[in-house]
Amino acid sequence: MESNKDSSQTPNNLAAFCWSIADLLRGDFKQSQYGRIILPFTLLRRLEGVLENTKEQVLAEVERIQPMNLPEDAQEKLLLRATGGLSFFNTSKMDLSKLGESGIKANLQSYIQSFSKDAREIFEYFNFAEFIGQLNDANLLYKVVQRVRQTDLSPKAISNHDMGLTFEELIRRFAEGSNETAGEHFTPRDIVRLTTSLVFMEDDEALTKPGIIRTIFDPTAGTGGFLSSGMEYVHELNPEAKMVAYGQELNPESYAICKADMLIKGQEVNNIKLGNTLSNDQLYSDKFDYMLSNPPFGVDWKKIEGDIKKENSLKGFKGRFGPGLPRVSDGSLLFLLHLISKLRDSSEGGGRIGIILNGSPLFTGGAGSGESEIRRYILESDLLETIVALPTDMFYNTGIATYVWILSNKKATERKGKVQLINGVNLYGKMRKSLGSKRNEMSEQDIATITRTFGAFEVVDARELDKPTEQKSNRGRQSANPKAEVAKTFSSKIFATHEFGYRRITIERPLRESYQFSDERIAELRFANKPLIAPMKWVYQEFGQAWSDDASCENYGQLSEKAIEIRAYVKSHFSDLKEKQIKDLLDSKTWLVQKHIMLKAKQLQSSIGTKQCDDMNGYDVIVKAANKKLGIKLDTKEFKQIAAAVSWKNPDAEKVIKKVHKVKANPLYGLFEVNEQVLEYKTDGDLRDNENVALDPSQTVNALNEAYFIKEVQPHVPDAWIDASKKDDKDQQIGIVGYEIPFNRHFYQYQPPRDLKKIDAELDAVSAEIMALLQEVHS
């Protein structure tokens, strides 16, 4: 077997040599397919090199156990003993140097099928057999195999650590060559480095003591970038520490790459699982020291909604989703809850989480919503350490604002009850060449600025950065007075956890109504309530003009002859109407019932009159007196429908009384003393409002609510009150607790507008220019 010493000098050089296979593929394969061929061939060559020393022992063991006809699992256990501690083997007598040119396709496929189950599975998820066939059809398979053989990837030539770096570089090249799907597979290295640094930086034992063992987990493992970065970070500082990697990935190809990477690094590949993390947690009983994740942004969980809701309702806080469920359109916070459930217990040393999220989890959802309840759980459990705002245009498949959240159940004493917000949106440099949506990147210095600030747990007032001014486009019309360039700054703030919380109190105002038995209002009773009112008006306009309101009219509401025409129009113009409602519309009984109610209202009009009355409190008494006088009987439904028809909201009318109480007046909560009576008024839903009262543990809930109401509400609407029935489910206090993290509001920098005189002068200049141009056109 030949050895290429030059290519094995550094992982980057070795990766470049491995990637040179692309020279053979160019023309017959797309650029996005190169990695799907190069990665499995590199893995194959590495596995072959690792197995070289124990190959004879394994083949001898195969000869010994073959006559036993054992199941595959039992065979694997016996064969693994012959590998000298490796987690895989190959039972074929062939290797890449013995495949031959004729029959190479069948020989290579047989060789791969001879690997142990875990290793074989990786090639299957790469769809490697399919690519072997395509290479063979293009007469390239033998050439590629010969090229692969030219480099020595055995442990003698390259260590597990350096081989891992080589494979990571190949993964990066593959991801960047597949711009359209890079974001699904691969988190940019600068973001991985930053997140990893923030998660690991406070574990002095793992970073310094020999023999320390730590576990690392990524529930959205992708190609294993976060897992590799975590292991690499610790290895740089403490080569004697051992990191055990765990992960789960939904995409089969990414899963294959991740598993291959872990196999190359000497990790236990059984710890990498395939499947949906949220609906099928395959590491459900495991807890971890460190967790890193870049879940998909804004992806809905409609397909697995039943599984998630079932776990939430049946297991509650004993499951993963006890705190609440976000809206189905965005599952980001479900991944965060999943990670929190995996934290090693604080009594066993605790754990830390680094997760990348978009802006939505910071503020989406009002008080009582699933998102707010999840934030509430995180903050009230004191799990959140910091949130770092990243620059935009940092990811391959999106340019939106993103944030790194760091959580821990082993906070240092000075961090307890506190959250640090770090604004790093200006810590970036422009890339020479964009990769998909990624146009910006963070330098080692930018990453160090954030990690130092986090480590020092310090407040940093807006500090101007030494960053070059961005080049503006010179296309189009240029402003004579361009806006001044805003200075790029970096800052950090520290808040108590309760400062992100509030109570949403409901403010009610009294209903004020007038009534009038006018002809126009009574005429509306000819038609039933919504949703039939509009279609009934159309039918009456088209077909009911000949109907009489006299009792002798026999054809009132008879629509059988027009049913087909009416159905067609209703289907076209009132598509929300259900079949039962259409039948009611065509039924003469519906029309006769409404006519009967309208005629009763006309009788009441003869007694009550047509004058407008602005005090609804006397309505019941007046109507009942008229009923008695006229001998009319109104059932509850008729009474309500007539009242709704003849009344309307009027801000100048009297307040409508709901109840008279025999208790002490309390106007803050809707009990008003009027003429030595304590009155409760009906509420006007259209005037209902909500106010958010900041949390303050130093005061009682009622004292806070009342002080806010007296200061902010009462001076503007003196007849308003707090609805004491709207209480928080958890603490049963008035007002529903909500949490949000308004990151941008805390770091907003006010930019004063330009002087009005200058703006006016510019407008005058532009107007004069336009007039001059118009004169040229007309001259």
VOGU-3710 file (C-alpha; in Angstrom, 3 decimals, decimal comma):
1> mesnkdssqt> 0,000/0,000/0,000  1,457/3,316/-1,044  1,781/6,228/1,326  1,511/9,860/0,422  3,539/11,624/3,108  2,972/15,115/1,736  -0,795/14,811/1,903  -0,721/13,655/5,513  1,330/16,530/6,873  -1,731/18,484/8,048
11> pnnlaafcws> -5,462/17,709/8,185  -6,158/20,495/5,667  -3,628/19,148/3,182  -4,929/15,643/3,650  -8,499/16,835/3,145  -7,427/18,630/-0,034  -5,876/15,415/-1,329  -9,023/13,398/-0,514  -11,147/16,057/-2,204  -8,996/15,848/-5,331
21> iadllrgdfk> -11,130/12,852/-6,314  -13,474/15,581/-7,542  -11,118/16,036/-10,507  -12,189/12,599/-11,721  -15,891/13,258/-11,094  -16,136/16,599/-12,867  -18,418/16,401/-15,899  -20,099/13,117/-14,957  -21,445/14,284/-11,583  -22,851/17,533/-10,190
31> qsqygriilp> -20,735/19,524/-7,739  -23,329/18,895/-5,015  -22,769/15,121/-5,462  -18,993/15,143/-4,936  -19,249/14,851/-1,173  -21,655/11,927/-1,416  -18,867/9,964/-3,121  -15,754/11,368/-1,438  -17,003/11,092/2,159  -17,882/7,365/2,101
41> ftllrrlegv> -14,674/6,508/0,203  -12,621/8,431/2,795  -14,459/6,621/5,580  -13,863/3,286/3,863  -10,125/3,957/3,545  -9,892/5,011/7,209  -11,807/1,978/8,477  -9,600/-0,270/6,375  -6,493/1,295/7,914  -7,823/0,992/11,469
51> lentkeqvla> -8,705/-2,699/10,949  -5,377/-3,579/9,336  -3,615/-4,823/12,504  -6,458/-7,102/13,644  -7,681/-8,303/10,236  -6,040/-11,748/10,541  -7,521/-12,391/14,019  -11,006/-11,436/12,794  -10,764/-13,707/9,734  -9,569/-16,583/11,937
61> everiqpmnl> -12,528/-16,011/14,261  -14,872/-16,021/11,261  -13,557/-19,464/10,272  -14,086/-20,683/13,825  -17,677/-19,477/14,366  -19,115/-19,954/10,862  -20,062/-23,620/11,413  -22,037/-22,606/14,540  -24,754/-20,873/12,454  -25,230/-18,193/15,123
71> pedaqeklll> -27,593/-15,188/14,742  -25,903/-11,995/13,454  -25,947/-10,265/16,882  -24,256/-13,226/18,549  -21,672/-13,436/15,738  -20,934/-9,711/16,095  -20,260/-10,016/19,841  -17,736/-12,817/19,261  -16,051/-11,052/16,346  -15,763/-7,728/18,220
81> ratgglsffn> -13,669/-9,522/20,844  -11,124/-10,286/18,140  -10,737/-6,602/17,138  -8,719/-5,626/20,187  -11,270/-3,119/21,505  -12,612/-1,655/18,252  -16,351/-1,112/17,773  -16,482/-2,487/14,209  -14,948/-5,161/11,939  -14,917/-6,509/8,380
91> tskmdlsklg> -15,138/-10,206/7,556  -14,041/-9,948/3,886  -10,626/-11,150/2,759  -10,556/-8,246/0,290  -9,405/-4,681/0,668  -9,172/-1,772/-1,800  -5,915/-3,154/-3,221  -7,466/-6,547/-4,032  -10,724/-5,560/-5,744  -9,347/-5,913/-9,295
101> esgikanlqs> -10,518/-3,990/-12,329  -12,905/-6,576/-13,730  -15,898/-7,155/-11,467  -14,902/-4,204/-9,290  -18,513/-3,130/-8,714  -19,610/-6,502/-7,297  -16,382/-6,905/-5,328  -16,651/-3,452/-3,727  -20,285/-3,961/-2,808  -19,444/-7,363/-1,275
111> yiqsfskdar> -16,558/-5,781/0,646  -18,853/-3,121/2,138  -21,526/-5,691/3,022  -18,895/-7,521/5,082  -18,641/-4,712/7,643  -20,304/-5,021/11,029  -23,854/-3,703/11,271  -23,171/-0,138/12,505  -20,465/0,547/9,938  -22,456/-1,085/7,129
121> eifeyfnfae> -25,486/1,042/7,985  -23,491/4,240/7,380  -22,789/3,234/3,778  -26,442/2,314/3,297  -27,630/5,767/4,409  -25,092/7,356/2,066  -26,868/5,415/-0,735  -23,334/4,334/-1,558  -24,391/1,305/-3,606  -26,240/3,620/-5,993
131> figqlndanl> -23,172/5,839/-6,465  -20,949/2,779/-6,960  -23,272/1,805/-9,818  -23,144/5,298/-11,325  -19,334/5,398/-11,077  -19,118/1,992/-12,728  -21,446/3,078/-15,553  -19,199/6,120/-16,130  -16,061/3,880/-16,152  -14,754/5,820/-13,159
141> lykvvqrvrq> -15,045/3,307/-10,316  -11,627/1,689/-10,769  -9,942/5,098/-11,204  -11,547/6,455/-8,028  -10,560/3,363/-6,023  -6,976/3,689/-7,262  -6,928/7,385/-6,243  -8,311/6,560/-2,792  -5,611/3,916/-2,310  -2,885/6,515/-2,802
151> tdlspkaisn> -3,291/7,960/0,679  -2,559/6,193/3,922  -5,307/6,895/6,439  -4,226/4,265/8,973  -3,649/5,249/12,630  0,110/4,986/11,989  -0,119/7,850/9,495  -2,763/10,024/11,127  -4,203/10,071/14,643  -7,903/9,846/15,468
161> hdmgltfeel> -7,854/13,530/16,348  -6,266/14,668/13,087  -8,403/12,262/11,074  -11,452/13,834/12,692  -10,265/17,289/11,609  -9,671/15,988/8,080  -13,170/14,530/7,876  -14,689/17,752/9,249  -12,924/19,707/6,508  -14,379/17,332/3,906
171> irrfaegsne> -17,847/17,788/5,437  -17,409/21,563/5,262  -16,392/21,396/1,593  -19,386/19,178/0,870  -21,805/21,516/2,699  -20,442/24,639/1,034  -20,570/22,950/-2,359  -24,268/22,229/-1,801  -25,429/25,787/-1,172  -29,097/24,932/-1,618
181> tagehftprd> -29,075/22,503/1,316  -26,067/23,651/3,305  -28,197/25,171/6,049  -29,971/21,873/6,640  -26,741/19,979/7,178  -24,191/22,365/8,504  -23,808/25,175/11,039  -21,099/27,699/10,083  -17,838/27,148/11,930  -17,676/30,622/13,474
191> ivrlttslvf> -21,085/30,162/15,113  -20,170/26,663/16,274  -16,940/27,978/17,771  -18,687/30,818/19,612  -21,449/28,618/21,037  -19,003/25,907/22,084  -16,750/28,449/23,806  -19,665/29,894/25,774  -20,883/26,459/26,882  -17,529/25,048/27,970
201> meddealtkp> -15,677/28,059/29,308  -16,720/27,701/32,963  -15,889/24,008/33,443  -12,371/24,281/34,835  -12,200/20,577/35,703  -12,944/19,371/32,173  -10,503/21,888/30,776  -7,608/21,114/33,110  -7,774/17,804/35,026  -6,546/14,533/33,414
211> giirtifdpt> -8,925/11,578/33,093  -12,091/13,661/33,269  -15,067/12,178/31,373  -17,834/14,414/30,024  -20,872/13,720/27,817  -21,979/15,961/24,969  -25,337/15,769/23,146  -26,902/17,342/20,062  -30,583/16,495/19,386  -30,344/18,008/15,891
221> agtggflssg> -26,918/16,587/15,155  -26,797/17,286/11,412  -23,364/16,185/10,230  -21,980/16,322/13,769  -20,376/19,762/13,645  -21,351/20,740/17,169  -20,281/17,391/18,612  -16,931/17,602/16,842  -16,401/21,195/17,924  -17,145/20,356/21,554
231> meyvhelnpe> -14,653/17,508/21,519  -12,056/19,637/19,704  -12,454/22,572/22,113  -11,813/20,384/25,148  -8,983/18,514/23,384  -7,154/21,777/22,678  -7,164/22,704/26,364  -6,967/19,248/27,926  -5,926/16,335/25,666  -6,333/13,982/28,652
241> akmvaygqel> -10,076/14,623/29,010  -12,494/12,185/27,374  -15,633/13,393/25,621  -18,418/10,904/24,923  -20,700/12,098/22,101  -24,440/11,462/21,717  -26,761/12,713/19,006  -29,963/12,223/17,061  -30,636/13,336/13,489  -33,710/13,220/11,251
251> npesyaicka> -32,048/13,435/7,813  -30,589/10,022/6,789  -27,666/11,456/4,823  -26,659/13,848/7,623  -27,032/10,960/10,066  -24,663/8,856/7,959  -22,056/11,648/7,863  -22,334/12,266/11,604  -22,053/8,572/12,401  -19,060/8,226/10,087
261> dmlikgqevn> -17,386/11,204/11,770  -17,928/9,687/15,216  -16,646/6,298/14,013  -13,494/7,942/12,678  -12,988/9,723/16,013  -13,219/6,450/17,920  -16,609/7,287/19,458  -19,283/4,702/20,290  -21,439/5,002/17,158  -24,415/3,380/18,885
271> niklgntlsn> -24,851/6,742/20,618  -25,851/8,397/17,321  -29,516/7,776/16,542  -31,714/8,267/13,489  -35,215/9,662/13,866  -37,347/12,620/14,947  -36,027/13,903/18,277  -39,352/15,435/19,327  -41,718/12,559/18,571  -39,300/9,637/18,975
281> dqlysdkfdy> -36,642/10,388/21,577  -34,235/7,454/21,306  -32,116/8,611/24,257  -35,072/9,171/26,569  -33,389/8,007/29,792  -30,036/9,767/29,257  -28,827/12,974/30,908  -25,853/14,993/29,695  -23,152/17,394/30,838  -23,203/19,551/27,720
291> mlsnppfgvd> -25,715/20,104/24,974  -25,358/22,049/21,740  -28,019/22,498/19,086  -28,970/24,506/16,030  -32,578/23,396/15,445  -34,389/24,408/12,248  -35,831/27,936/12,450  -39,596/28,328/12,322  -40,387/24,761/11,241  -43,913/23,624/12,062
301> wkkiegdikk> -44,634/20,428/14,035  -48,043/19,676/12,506  -47,009/16,149/11,452  -46,166/15,148/15,030  -48,765/17,299/16,804  -50,618/14,272/18,203  -47,488/12,773/19,787  -46,383/16,064/21,345  -49,806/16,941/22,773  -50,211/13,418/24,116
311> enslkgfkgr> -46,914/13,628/26,013  -47,833/17,079/27,303  -51,250/16,016/28,615  -50,339/12,559/29,946  -46,901/13,187/31,457  -46,956/16,902/32,272  -43,748/17,926/34,023  -42,656/14,278/34,218  -42,283/14,459/30,429  -40,414/16,971/28,322
321> fgpglprvsd> -43,175/19,443/27,517  -44,791/20,146/30,890  -44,228/23,941/30,886  -46,315/24,444/27,727  -46,515/24,068/23,964  -45,693/26,762/21,396  -47,867/27,393/18,352  -47,786/24,619/15,762  -46,127/26,899/13,196  -42,804/27,069/15,113
331> gsllfllhli> -41,269/24,186/17,058  -38,031/25,921/18,168  -39,019/26,041/21,830  -39,884/22,323/21,793  -36,222/21,584/21,080  -35,232/23,852/23,962  -37,594/22,015/26,339  -36,185/18,712/25,086  -32,661/19,873/25,954  -33,705/21,122/29,395
341> sklrdssegg> -35,168/17,689/30,155  -31,733/16,193/29,379  -29,756/18,329/31,846  -27,766/16,229/34,284  -29,169/16,745/37,776  -27,521/19,606/39,649  -26,720/17,199/42,504  -24,573/15,219/40,021  -22,723/18,268/38,691  -25,454/19,758/36,498
351> grigiilngs> -25,313/20,540/32,789  -25,177/23,408/30,310  -26,973/24,127/27,045  -26,050/26,223/24,011  -28,823/26,578/21,446  -29,201/28,843/18,413  -32,677/30,309/17,904  -34,238/33,037/15,796  -35,973/36,055/17,341  -39,406/34,467/17,653
361> plftggagsg> -38,823/32,557/20,956  -37,830/35,835/22,647  -41,228/37,490/22,462  -43,824/35,547/20,449  -47,031/34,829/22,381  -48,732/36,973/25,016  -49,349/36,241/28,694  -50,688/32,721/29,225  -49,629/31,471/25,779  -47,481/28,367/25,390
371> eseirryile> -44,416/30,397/24,409  -44,789/32,751/27,385  -45,273/29,843/29,789  -42,083/28,188/28,480  -40,132/31,432/28,993  -41,700/31,708/32,427  -40,562/28,226/33,373  -37,017/28,883/32,159  -36,710/32,218/33,973  -38,492/31,267/37,182
381> sdlletival> -36,382/28,093/37,351  -33,326/30,354/36,936  -31,940/28,324/34,019  -31,080/31,138/31,596  -27,541/32,530/31,841  -27,163/34,649/28,735  -28,499/35,453/25,280  -26,140/36,721/22,605  -27,513/38,598/19,597  -25,591/37,560/16,475
391> ptdmfyntgi> -25,055/39,589/13,306  -27,477/38,990/10,439  -26,476/37,040/7,308  -24,506/34,465/9,330  -26,167/31,272/8,077  -26,177/29,525/4,710  -29,943/29,377/4,300  -31,251/32,501/6,059  -30,217/36,075/6,694  -32,543/36,720/9,657
401> atyvwilsnk> -31,553/37,831/13,151  -30,363/34,944/15,329  -29,452/34,481/18,979  -27,380/32,080/21,060  -29,059/31,068/24,338  -26,879/29,638/27,125  -28,718/27,786/29,894  -27,483/25,964/32,983  -28,741/24,373/36,189  -25,392/25,027/37,894
411> katerkgkvq> -25,194/28,805/37,822  -22,329/30,513/39,632  -23,413/32,397/42,766  -23,083/35,846/41,179  -25,264/34,785/38,234  -28,179/33,426/40,298  -31,398/35,285/39,621  -29,710/37,205/36,791  -29,614/37,098/32,992  -26,932/38,684/30,833
421> lingvnlygk> -27,855/40,044/27,399  -24,935/40,591/25,013  -25,433/42,627/21,853  -22,953/41,278/19,302  -24,825/42,299/16,139  -21,901/44,423/14,932  -19,147/41,869/15,624  -18,530/40,649/12,103  -16,545/41,116/8,937  -17,712/40,818/5,349
431> mrkslgskrn> -16,803/37,575/3,558  -14,882/37,870/0,314  -17,345/35,449/-1,288  -20,873/34,773/-0,055  -22,028/31,201/0,600  -25,776/31,118/0,069  -27,183/33,676/2,515  -23,984/33,755/4,566  -22,291/37,073/3,822  -20,801/37,825/7,244
441> emseqdiati> -18,413/35,935/9,511  -17,079/36,383/13,036  -13,335/36,496/13,591  -11,517/34,889/16,512  -11,256/38,397/17,991  -15,033/38,917/17,699  -15,665/35,572/19,401  -13,149/36,437/22,138  -14,902/39,776/22,777  -18,167/37,957/23,509
451> trtfgafevv> -16,652/35,119/25,547  -14,590/37,531/27,676  -17,657/39,658/28,391  -19,673/36,585/29,299  -16,904/35,144/31,452  -16,422/38,442/33,305  -20,205/38,768/33,773  -19,897/42,488/33,249  -22,021/45,383/32,052  -20,580/47,051/28,963
461> dareldkpte> -22,040/50,386/27,938  -22,264/50,942/24,196  -18,623/50,785/23,185  -17,658/51,893/19,709  -16,003/49,168/17,659  -13,084/49,590/15,304  -15,002/48,230/12,325  -14,783/49,555/8,738  -17,732/51,496/7,374  -19,843/49,397/5,000
471> qksnrgrqsa> -19,630/50,307/1,339  -22,896/51,764/0,096  -24,184/51,071/-3,390  -23,536/53,870/-5,868  -26,421/52,829/-8,077  -29,510/54,971/-8,556  -30,124/58,512/-7,372  -27,726/59,601/-4,646  -28,960/61,744/-1,775  -27,469/65,224/-1,606
481> npkaevaktf> -27,428/64,885/2,172  -26,939/61,194/2,967  -27,751/59,973/6,474  -24,840/59,972/8,852  -23,282/56,526/9,336  -24,329/55,113/12,721  -21,351/54,074/14,844  -21,020/50,303/15,328  -21,087/49,451/19,009  -20,866/46,483/21,360
491> sskifathef> -22,662/46,316/24,698  -23,782/44,017/27,494  -26,505/44,384/30,118  -27,469/42,363/33,188  -31,051/42,000/34,394  -32,841/40,289/37,283  -34,979/37,449/35,907  -38,225/39,031/37,137  -37,551/42,119/34,987  -38,676/40,138/31,928
501> gyrritierp> -42,037/39,338/33,549  -45,342/41,178/33,777  -48,968/40,661/34,773  -51,611/41,257/32,161  -54,585/42,771/33,968  -57,929/43,183/32,217  -59,492/46,647/32,322  -63,270/46,842/31,935  -65,550/49,803/31,225  -69,322/50,062/31,630
511> lresyqfsde> -71,762/49,342/28,854  -73,848/52,379/27,826  -76,919/51,729/25,652  -79,914/53,521/24,187  -83,085/52,020/22,685  -85,793/53,116/20,249  -88,748/51,240/18,762  -88,327/52,883/15,361  -89,696/51,413/12,109  -86,156/50,900/10,741
521> riaelrfank> -84,984/48,897/13,771  -88,143/46,814/13,974  -87,853/45,999/10,255  -84,537/44,237/10,959  -86,466/41,588/12,950  -87,813/40,203/9,656  -84,444/38,442/9,329  -82,831/35,888/11,635  -79,547/36,476/13,417  -76,123/35,759/11,881
531> pliapmkwvy> -75,193/33,949/9,743  -78,636/34,055/8,056  -79,261/37,806/8,202  -77,342/38,735/5,022  -78,638/35,896/2,792  -82,204/36,475/4,083  -81,979/40,160/3,156  -80,891/39,207/-0,361  -83,709/36,640/-0,722  -86,299/39,127/0,548
541> qefgqawsdd> -85,050/41,812/-1,831  -85,190/39,434/-4,818  -88,273/37,298/-4,114  -90,153/38,677/-1,088  -91,478/42,027/-2,302  -94,879/40,493/-3,020  -95,208/38,918/0,418  -97,692/40,541/2,766  -97,402/40,833/6,520  -101,131/40,135/6,862
551> ascenygqls> -102,155/36,891/8,539  -104,105/36,007/5,369  -100,896/35,837/3,263  -100,365/32,141/2,504  -97,240/32,393/0,338  -95,037/34,217/2,889  -91,623/32,524/2,944  -92,546/30,010/0,219  -89,314/29,533/-1,818  -89,570/26,000/-3,229
561> ekaieirayv> -89,877/27,230/-6,827  -86,783/29,400/-6,462  -84,727/26,916/-4,414  -82,274/25,970/-7,216  -81,576/29,603/-8,103  -81,189/30,585/-4,437  -78,867/27,638/-3,720  -76,613/28,582/-6,631  -76,356/32,216/-5,491  -75,781/31,275/-1,838
571> kshfsdlkek> -73,022/28,787/-2,755  -71,317/31,498/-4,767  -71,762/34,496/-2,445  -72,214/32,955/1,032  -69,842/29,994/0,838  -69,471/29,765/4,643  -73,114/28,741/5,006  -73,526/25,075/5,929  -76,158/22,761/4,436  -78,394/22,903/7,513
581> qikdlldskt> -78,349/26,706/7,411  -79,228/26,714/3,701  -82,196/24,457/4,488  -83,285/26,867/7,229  -83,017/29,749/4,741  -85,337/27,922/2,290  -87,773/26,822/5,018  -90,916/28,969/5,284  -91,015/28,292/9,051  -87,845/30,351/9,493
591> wlvqkhimlk> -89,436/33,299/7,714  -92,753/32,987/9,572  -91,065/32,868/12,987  -89,171/36,093/12,216  -92,314/37,743/10,861  -94,144/36,801/14,062  -91,409/38,422/16,218  -91,436/41,568/14,033  -95,204/41,933/14,385  -94,944/41,609/18,170
601> akqlqssigt> -92,342/44,399/18,189  -94,733/46,574/16,148  -97,417/45,989/18,750  -94,984/47,052/21,485  -94,176/50,144/19,430  -97,853/51,156/19,555  -97,657/51,261/23,362  -94,040/52,374/23,991  -93,791/54,864/21,132  -90,874/55,729/18,851
611> kqcddmngyd> -88,950/58,136/21,062  -85,245/57,434/21,737  -84,456/56,564/25,358  -80,847/56,816/26,646  -81,305/54,728/29,795  -81,414/50,986/29,133  -81,955/50,267/32,836  -85,713/50,967/32,490  -86,121/48,874/29,343  -87,271/45,613/31,009
621> vivkaankkl> -89,887/47,347/33,152  -91,312/49,315/30,221  -91,485/46,277/27,890  -93,085/44,054/30,550  -95,706/46,740/31,274  -96,486/47,003/27,524  -96,746/43,204/27,267  -99,255/43,140/30,102  -101,260/46,010/28,661  -101,381/44,474/25,157
631> gikldtkefk> -101,726/40,847/26,276  -98,507/39,823/24,488  -96,345/36,900/25,582  -92,632/36,970/24,726  -90,450/33,912/25,279  -86,777/34,406/26,261  -85,481/34,121/22,691  -88,023/36,656/21,373  -87,333/39,058/24,234  -83,550/38,979/23,552
641> qiaaavswkn> -83,928/39,352/19,788  -86,227/42,378/20,076  -83,905/43,985/22,657  -80,895/43,467/20,382  -82,750/44,993/17,430  -83,977/48,160/19,124  -80,873/48,941/21,245  -77,360/50,172/20,424  -74,221/51,297/22,208  -74,135/55,014/22,889
651> pdaekvikkv> -71,293/56,692/24,817  -73,725/59,439/25,865  -76,258/57,010/27,368  -76,507/55,911/31,002  -74,414/53,004/32,286  -76,245/49,672/32,229  -76,537/48,145/35,713  -75,802/44,425/36,010  -76,409/43,909/39,730  -77,017/45,756/43,020
661> hkvkanplyg> -74,728/44,470/45,825  -75,020/44,527/49,591  -71,298/44,759/50,180  -68,801/47,563/50,655  -68,000/49,618/47,552  -64,667/48,941/45,840  -64,460/51,020/42,642  -60,991/49,657/41,686  -62,668/46,276/41,150  -66,001/47,424/39,693
671> lfevneqvle> -68,205/48,021/42,740  -69,359/51,663/42,632  -71,384/53,525/45,270  -74,215/55,507/43,633  -77,057/57,089/45,635  -76,242/54,912/48,683  -76,324/51,749/46,536  -73,350/49,604/45,497  -73,675/48,919/41,777  -71,935/46,543/39,400
681> yktdgdlrdn> -72,229/47,529/35,725  -72,373/45,387/32,610  -69,128/45,431/30,670  -68,629/46,754/27,153  -66,528/44,164/25,339  -65,523/46,679/22,670  -63,931/48,904/25,310  -62,159/46,074/27,131  -58,401/46,575/27,341  -55,341/44,879/28,826
691> envaldpsqt> -52,462/46,496/30,689  -49,091/44,895/31,451  -47,860/45,548/34,994  -44,156/44,867/35,582  -43,378/42,185/38,166  -41,745/43,269/41,422  -41,201/40,576/44,090  -40,744/43,262/46,767  -44,454/44,202/46,600  -47,723/42,283/46,739
701> vnalneayfi> -49,535/41,604/43,489  -52,602/43,658/44,429  -50,512/46,626/45,567  -48,631/46,629/42,247  -51,789/46,278/40,154  -53,668/48,969/42,039  -50,793/51,463/42,014  -50,401/50,991/38,254  -54,148/51,349/37,686  -54,428/54,539/39,757
711> kevqphvpda> -51,464/56,119/37,981  -51,825/54,924/34,375  -55,535/54,143/33,819  -57,838/55,979/36,186  -56,831/59,530/35,167  -57,815/58,760/31,553  -60,923/56,575/32,078  -62,333/57,242/35,573  -65,248/54,808/35,147  -62,940/51,820/34,432
721> widaskkddk> -62,090/48,971/36,829  -59,854/45,899/37,163  -61,501/42,563/36,366  -60,691/40,514/39,485  -61,941/37,287/37,876  -59,019/37,122/35,428  -56,454/35,251/37,511  -53,216/33,427/36,784  -53,615/29,638/36,654  -50,464/28,992/38,674
731> dqqigivgye> -50,538/31,490/41,553  -54,260/32,390/41,455  -53,430/36,084/41,780  -55,216/38,776/39,767  -53,656/39,180/36,339  -52,112/36,587/34,048  -48,329/36,319/34,240  -46,368/36,667/31,034  -42,671/36,748/30,131  -40,890/38,189/27,125
741> ipfnrhfyqy> -37,310/39,211/26,380  -37,486/42,413/24,283  -33,838/42,273/23,249  -33,924/45,076/20,685  -35,781/47,429/23,022  -33,064/47,114/25,655  -30,316/47,950/23,154  -32,146/50,532/21,064  -30,025/53,604/20,312  -32,021/56,734/19,616
751> qpprdlkkid> -31,022/58,563/16,445  -32,351/62,156/16,446  -33,992/63,228/13,176  -32,354/65,823/10,977  -33,221/69,481/11,463  -36,629/70,338/9,986  -35,254/73,422/8,209  -32,775/71,249/6,305  -35,512/68,797/5,330  -37,738/71,663/4,122
761> aeldavsaei> -34,870/73,113/2,109  -34,244/69,726/0,449  -37,945/69,353/-0,404  -37,994/72,852/-1,917  -34,902/72,024/-3,990  -36,417/68,767/-5,273  -39,740/70,523/-6,068  -37,901/73,226/-8,022  -35,993/70,574/-9,954  -39,229/68,771/-10,840
771> mallqevhs> -40,869/71,995/-12,009  -37,842/72,802/-14,190  -38,034/69,355/-15,793  -41,763/69,745/-16,456  -41,167/73,121/-18,122  -38,573/71,490/-20,393  -41,111/68,841/-21,399  -43,812/71,419/-22,245  -41,506/73,892/-23,997
//
